[in-house]
Amino acid sequence: MRYRLTFVAGVVLGYVLGTRAGRERYEQLKKSARQFAQNPAVRNTAESAAHQGREFAGKAYHVVSDKVGDRVPDSVADRVRHLKERATHNGGEDDWGTSNT
């Protein structure tokens, strides 16, 4: 019985110390991640990457719609043509993913 009690006390002590150390490490990682994300160089790089991604997605959208526009159902083809015309008039902006109701 004495060995069981010693073992249980050791497990409890290890758990408490481990969770406290784990929490401290978590807080440390969270703080460093926040500092990294707030770095102006990182923010500028992320914004430029997002902008380039939107440009490439727009180009891919036009290439794909040109190639498959006449092989899809009429309702989809009309939507693609409408968005293509709108994109040329509005500087490349589209409304995919928004509700028109």
C-alpha positions as CSV (number, residue, x, y, z in Angstrom):
1,M,0.0,0.0,0.0
2,R,2.9,2.4,0.8
3,Y,4.3,1.9,-2.7
4,R,0.9,2.6,-4.3
5,L,0.5,5.8,-2.3
6,T,4.1,6.9,-3.3
7,F,3.4,6.1,-6.9
8,V,0.1,8.0,-7.0
9,A,1.7,11.0,-5.2
10,G,4.5,10.9,-7.9
11,V,2.0,10.8,-10.7
12,V,0.0,13.7,-9.2
13,L,3.2,15.8,-8.7
14,G,4.4,15.0,-12.2
15,Y,1.0,15.9,-13.7
16,V,0.9,19.2,-11.8
17,L,4.4,20.2,-12.7
18,G,4.0,19.1,-16.3
19,T,0.8,21.0,-16.9
20,R,2.3,24.1,-15.3
21,A,5.4,23.9,-17.5
22,G,3.2,23.1,-20.5
23,R,1.1,26.1,-19.9
24,E,4.1,28.4,-19.5
25,R,5.6,27.0,-22.8
26,Y,2.2,27.5,-24.5
27,E,2.0,31.1,-23.4
28,Q,5.6,31.6,-24.5
29,L,4.9,30.2,-28.0
30,K,1.7,32.3,-28.2
31,K,3.6,35.5,-27.4
32,S,6.3,34.8,-29.9
33,A,3.7,34.0,-32.6
34,R,1.9,37.2,-31.9
35,Q,5.1,39.2,-32.2
36,F,6.0,37.4,-35.4
37,A,2.6,38.2,-36.9
38,Q,2.8,41.9,-35.9
39,N,6.2,42.3,-37.6
40,P,5.7,44.8,-40.5
41,A,7.9,42.8,-42.9
42,V,5.9,39.7,-42.3
43,R,2.6,41.5,-42.7
44,N,3.7,43.1,-46.0
45,T,4.9,39.7,-47.3
46,A,1.6,38.1,-46.4
47,E,-0.4,40.9,-48.0
48,S,1.6,40.7,-51.2
49,A,1.3,36.9,-51.3
50,A,-2.5,37.2,-50.9
51,H,-2.7,39.8,-53.6
52,Q,-0.7,37.7,-56.0
53,G,-2.9,34.7,-55.2
54,R,-6.0,36.7,-56.1
55,E,-4.4,37.8,-59.3
56,F,-3.4,34.3,-60.3
57,A,-6.9,33.0,-59.3
58,G,-8.5,35.6,-61.5
59,K,-6.3,34.7,-64.5
60,A,-7.0,31.0,-64.0
61,Y,-10.7,31.7,-63.7
62,H,-10.7,33.5,-67.1
63,V,-8.6,30.8,-68.8
64,V,-10.8,28.0,-67.5
65,S,-14.0,29.8,-68.3
66,D,-12.8,30.5,-71.9
67,K,-12.0,26.8,-72.4
68,V,-15.1,25.2,-70.8
69,G,-17.6,28.0,-71.1
70,D,-19.6,26.3,-74.0
71,R,-19.4,22.8,-72.5
72,V,-21.3,23.5,-69.2
73,P,-25.0,23.9,-68.6
74,D,-26.5,27.2,-69.9
75,S,-27.1,28.6,-66.4
76,V,-23.5,28.2,-65.4
77,A,-22.2,29.5,-68.7
78,D,-24.4,32.6,-68.4
79,R,-23.1,33.2,-64.9
80,V,-19.5,32.9,-66.1
81,R,-20.1,35.2,-69.0
82,H,-21.8,37.7,-66.7
83,L,-18.9,37.6,-64.2
84,K,-16.4,37.9,-67.0
85,E,-18.1,41.0,-68.4
86,R,-18.4,42.5,-64.9
87,A,-14.7,41.8,-64.2
88,T,-13.6,43.6,-67.3
89,H,-15.7,46.6,-66.3
90,N,-15.0,46.6,-62.6
91,G,-11.2,46.1,-62.6
92,G,-11.2,42.3,-61.9
93,E,-13.5,42.2,-58.9
94,D,-16.1,39.5,-58.9
95,D,-18.9,38.4,-56.5
96,W,-18.4,34.7,-56.3
97,G,-19.4,33.4,-52.9
98,T,-21.8,36.2,-52.2
99,S,-25.6,35.9,-52.3
100,N,-27.6,37.8,-54.9
101,T,-30.9,37.3,-53.3
